[in-house]
Amino acid sequence: MSISIWQKDHREQELAYDAVVVGGGIVGCSTAYWLHRRQPSLRIAILEAHTLGAGASGRNAGFILQGGQADYLSDVTQYGEQTARRLWHFTRANRDLLRSELHGSAFGWRSDGSLTVAGSAEEDERLRASLSHLRSAGAPVVYLEPDQVNARLEATAFHGGLFMTTGATVDPLRLVRHIAERSGADVHTQQPVERVRWHGDNGAVLDTPELRFGARRVVLALGASLPSLVPSLSDTVRPVRAQMLATAPTDTTHIPVPVYSHHGGFYTRQLGDGRVLVGGGRHQHKEAEETSTEAVTPAVQASIERYLHRHFPWTQSLSIQQRWSGTMGFSPDGRPVVGRVPDHPESTFATGFTGHGMGYGFRMGQLLADLTCGTTQPEGIDLFAVSRFDDLEAATPSTTRQTAGH
Ligand SMILES: Cc1cc2nc3c(=O)[nH]c(=O)nc-3n(C[C@H](O)[C@H](O)[C@H](O)COP(=O)(O)OP(=O)(O)OC[C@H]3O[C@@H](n4cnc5c(N)ncnc54)[C@H](O)[C@@H]3O)c2cc1C
């Protein structure tokens, strides 16, 4: 498209900030919030290609879970006991900060606990084996026998499950907006950043089709789109699609807490108005869902419906009101990836939340703000540092992991 002389003049008036955050999802908005908390005098902008929460952050199930994966034993096996424990406490801190820093009523905060339930006898074994590890990590968790799980959820065919008292749910879109409102940042929506020109100690200039922004520090919180602005980080994240649906409301609350099952392959919750949300099924269609295309597909939607009707037979009479998808950023080993932009140490990025960004995002914004403000080793950075991929061969590809995540 050509640009008129008026548009060109307008675009060349650079809007100057101390810090520009690119990406208006949970991670970007949380980082802006914590930058403001650290240094209220900073002039901060959030640049978002579409609207706040247009990406995965406004399309997810709103589960605020603790731990990196569906079953804690997998974390222990993959990362070691100490790292698994620290990851669990990082996500616990995320949950506690959401509750203490923000106004839960603004985003539908509910903290009645969460259930991780087994879809098979083998999964049940893993959950049982997780229990002692979780308890020694200090997690408030109890094991429920199959009868107890099925009675509690008016469900059938689940094996045992773990009930964690600290599980919570939110309306994720309202949460993102609430955080952005409290961040003190100027929010520029419909501003896709097309190019970043890095100028060493003098910061960077960011161009959108309409505007130009200058900033000393840049935070890239683009989810799966990070490589579009920093191609050298393309090995740290890949796009993966997740699909969901929502039923018509029913009068009774059958599912009192969020339910995660089949190694995270399916997730279900019931809203206060009676609608049932359910997502997943990706593990049954892995190849087709390795994409950034926003679309619902008959095959995955059928898997989700089969799961719902099998385990929650009372949903069979409910019509489906809404179907949707979103793009997640998966890292090579399932843990988020955080660091300084290569060759531009004043600027930072976070990506690769691997289907668990709501469980990490607010606390991760705090870490990212610390890193951006110059703290060399913010607490927890070693868990997520991009430097662990210096030898990428050594990383376990997430496609081979036991759990599916969202
Ligand atoms: C269907 C579904 C269900 C899920 N359920 C859960 C759940 O229950 N619990 C949980 O913990 N996690 C869940 N997740 C994962 C979670 O949503 C993500 O991990 C999290 O939202 C990632 O946040 P983010 O801020 O990194 O990325 P995003 O939310 O994707 O935000 C990135 C933003 O950057 C913007 N952007 C991209 N490129 C540019 C550019 N060039 N210029 C400007 N802006 C740009 C995008 O428009 C987007 O708004 C789910 C995901 C999906 C899709």
The ligand as a Tripos MOL2 file, in Angstrom:
@<TRIPOS>MOLECULE
LIG
   53    58     1     0     0
SMALL
NO_CHARGES

@<TRIPOS>ATOM
      1 C1         -7.7360  -22.4040   23.8980 C.3       1 LIG1
      2 C2         -6.6460  -22.1340   24.9140 C.ar      1 LIG1
      3 C3         -6.8390  -22.5270   26.2400 C.ar      1 LIG1
      4 C4         -5.8440  -22.2550   27.1850 C.ar      1 LIG1
      5 N1         -6.1170  -22.4680   28.5050 N.ar      1 LIG1
      6 C5         -5.2190  -22.0630   29.4480 C.ar      1 LIG1
      7 C6         -5.5480  -22.1210   30.8240 C.ar      1 LIG1
      8 O1         -6.6680  -22.4440   31.2050 O.2       1 LIG1
      9 N2         -4.5920  -21.8090   31.7330 N.ar      1 LIG1
     10 C7         -3.3360  -21.4060   31.3390 C.ar      1 LIG1
     11 O2         -2.4650  -21.1800   32.2100 O.2       1 LIG1
     12 N3         -3.0280  -21.2390   30.0350 N.ar      1 LIG1
     13 C8         -3.9410  -21.5540   29.0890 C.ar      1 LIG1
     14 N4         -3.6550  -21.3720   27.7640 N.ar      1 LIG1
     15 C9         -2.3460  -20.8050   27.4080 C.3       1 LIG1
     16 C10        -2.3060  -19.2920   27.6830 C.3       1 LIG1
     17 O3         -3.4350  -18.6830   27.1160 O.3       1 LIG1
     18 C11        -1.0190  -18.6920   27.0840 C.3       1 LIG1
     19 O4          0.0900  -19.4230   27.5980 O.3       1 LIG1
     20 C12        -0.8490  -17.2340   27.4750 C.3       1 LIG1
     21 O5         -2.0100  -16.5090   27.1730 O.3       1 LIG1
     22 C13         0.3530  -16.6310   26.7410 C.3       1 LIG1
     23 O6          0.3680  -15.2410   27.0200 O.3       1 LIG1
     24 P1          1.3140  -14.2540   26.2080 P.3       1 LIG1
     25 O7          1.0740  -12.9000   26.7730 O.co2     1 LIG1
     26 O8          2.6960  -14.8150   26.2040 O.co2     1 LIG1
     27 O9          0.8500  -14.3690   24.6910 O.3       1 LIG1
     28 P2         -0.4730  -13.8380   23.9330 P.3       1 LIG1
     29 O10        -1.6670  -13.8360   24.7770 O.co2     1 LIG1
     30 O11        -0.5230  -14.6060   22.6590 O.co2     1 LIG1
     31 O12        -0.1280  -12.3120   23.6470 O.3       1 LIG1
     32 C14         0.7490  -11.8920   22.6260 C.3       1 LIG1
     33 C15         0.1510  -10.6320   22.0300 C.3       1 LIG1
     34 O13         1.1060  -10.0620   21.1300 O.3       1 LIG1
     35 C16         0.4050   -9.4960   20.0520 C.3       1 LIG1
     36 N5          1.3470   -9.3670   18.9330 N.ar      1 LIG1
     37 C17         1.9080  -10.3650   18.2050 C.ar      1 LIG1
     38 N6          2.7430   -9.8420   17.2900 N.ar      1 LIG1
     39 C18         2.7200   -8.4960   17.4620 C.ar      1 LIG1
     40 C19         3.3780   -7.3980   16.8240 C.ar      1 LIG1
     41 N7          4.2490   -7.5780   15.8120 N.pl3     1 LIG1
     42 N8          3.1140   -6.1290   17.2560 N.ar      1 LIG1
     43 C20         2.2540   -5.9170   18.2920 C.ar      1 LIG1
     44 N9          1.6000   -6.9260   18.9270 N.ar      1 LIG1
     45 C21         1.8390   -8.1910   18.5160 C.ar      1 LIG1
     46 C22        -0.7270  -10.4770   19.7880 C.3       1 LIG1
     47 O14        -1.8000   -9.8430   19.0840 O.3       1 LIG1
     48 C23        -1.1010  -10.8880   21.2010 C.3       1 LIG1
     49 O15        -2.1720  -10.1150   21.7310 O.3       1 LIG1
     50 C24        -4.6090  -21.6380   26.7900 C.ar      1 LIG1
     51 C25        -4.4260  -21.2550   25.4520 C.ar      1 LIG1
     52 C26        -5.4340  -21.4940   24.5250 C.ar      1 LIG1
     53 C27        -5.2270  -21.0180   23.1050 C.3       1 LIG1
@<TRIPOS>BOND
     1     1     2 1
     2     2     3 ar
     3     2    52 ar
     4     3     4 ar
     5     4     5 ar
     6     4    50 ar
     7     5     6 ar
     8     6     7 ar
     9     6    13 1
    10     7     8 2
    11     7     9 ar
    12     9    10 ar
    13    10    11 2
    14    10    12 ar
    15    12    13 ar
    16    13    14 ar
    17    14    15 1
    18    14    50 ar
    19    15    16 1
    20    16    17 1
    21    16    18 1
    22    18    19 1
    23    18    20 1
    24    20    21 1
    25    20    22 1
    26    22    23 1
    27    23    24 1
    28    24    25 2
    29    24    26 1
    30    24    27 1
    31    27    28 1
    32    28    29 2
    33    28    30 1
    34    28    31 1
    35    31    32 1
    36    32    33 1
    37    33    34 1
    38    33    48 1
    39    34    35 1
    40    35    36 1
    41    35    46 1
    42    36    37 ar
    43    36    45 ar
    44    37    38 ar
    45    38    39 ar
    46    39    40 ar
    47    39    45 ar
    48    40    41 1
    49    40    42 ar
    50    42    43 ar
    51    43    44 ar
    52    44    45 ar
    53    46    47 1
    54    46    48 1
    55    48    49 1
    56    50    51 ar
    57    51    52 ar
    58    52    53 1
@<TRIPOS>SUBSTRUCTURE
     1 LIG1         1 GROUP 0 **** ****
